[in-house]
Amino acid sequence: MSEDRPVRFPWWIYWLLLAAIAVFALWPLASVYFTYLVADAHGCAVNEAYAQPCMVLGSDWGGLLYATGVMGWFMLATLPLGGGALLVWLVILVIHRLAWGRMQRGAPK
């Protein structure tokens, strides 16, 4: 292999981690959005007190819609944890990028 080729910064790792953090933090929001999208399309009522019957494609999805709707409460944990993970991600990215840049300038050409 040739030593002349410059080493590229591994941005793909950071983009992958950012996507994982976003999915983790926003998953309960997607769950609630799915619940109310399906419920509204089929004229069903969904609340957090109990599962109400909801006929979708010939079967009762009331229990599923209740469960996915209540999962929205997980946002109380996932959003702050995702925000903290985002800050850690950003600090690590900045430190790694600065250290990588210094190593590239110090490397013989």
FENGICOR-V658702 format. One record per backbone hydrogen bond with DSSP energy under -0.5 kcal/mol. CO is the residue of the C=O (numbers start at 1). NH is the residue of the N-H. Records with the same first field share a line. If there is no record, write none. Layout:
CO = NH + NH
This chain:
9 = 11
10 = 13 + 14
11 = 15
12 = 16
13 = 17
14 = 18
15 = 19
16 = 20
17 = 21
18 = 22
19 = 23
20 = 24
21 = 25
22 = 26
23 = 27
26 = 30
27 = 31
28 = 32
29 = 33
30 = 34
31 = 35
32 = 36
33 = 37
34 = 38
35 = 39
36 = 40
37 = 41
38 = 42
39 = 44
40 = 43
50 = 47
54 = 56 + 61
56 = 59
59 = 56 + 61
61 = 65
62 = 66
63 = 67
64 = 68
65 = 69
66 = 70
67 = 71
69 = 72
70 = 73
71 = 74
72 = 75
73 = 76
74 = 77 + 78
75 = 79
77 = 81
78 = 82
79 = 83
80 = 84
81 = 85
82 = 86
83 = 87
84 = 88
85 = 89
86 = 90
87 = 91
88 = 92
89 = 93
90 = 94
91 = 95
92 = 96
93 = 97
94 = 98
95 = 99
96 = 100
97 = 101
98 = 102
99 = 103
100 = 104
101 = 105
102 = 106
103 = 107
